[in-house]
């Protein structure tokens, strides 16, 4: 059984996660979003981490597409011309023109990737992740988003995705 039920589930989890650093955030926003969750506690470092990720992506000026299979989904990040006060724009289900990088993988691998469970060089060599375009920009993007790997499990907990969280931790034990 695939990790994500369908494209909407993928967008609701991964797409919304990718939107969090799309503009500078505050602790008040986190409280508003997740303060009702029993898993919520305040860690001001998380806001700083989110804002640093967004800033790094903004500075990269990258246009990147993530084509997902199982389920079929498409997420694009455009940091070439961010909106005023923003870091980048996220497009769910639509492509953008003149990409720098295109990444293709499955929903299962994407989930494990965001959880920090994927050895990227090995996944590239085995074809679990396929990349077209600027390898330099792809590596810059990877470096920019690596701090998000620690935030993803917490995010899953806050949005009540216990099944996805347990799948992350069960694969770490292998």
Beta strands, then each sheet from edge to edge (+ up, - down):
strand 1: 63-69
strand 2: 73-78
strand 3: 89-92
strand 4: 101-106
strand 5: 130-133
sheet 1: 3+ 2- 1+ 4+ 5-
end
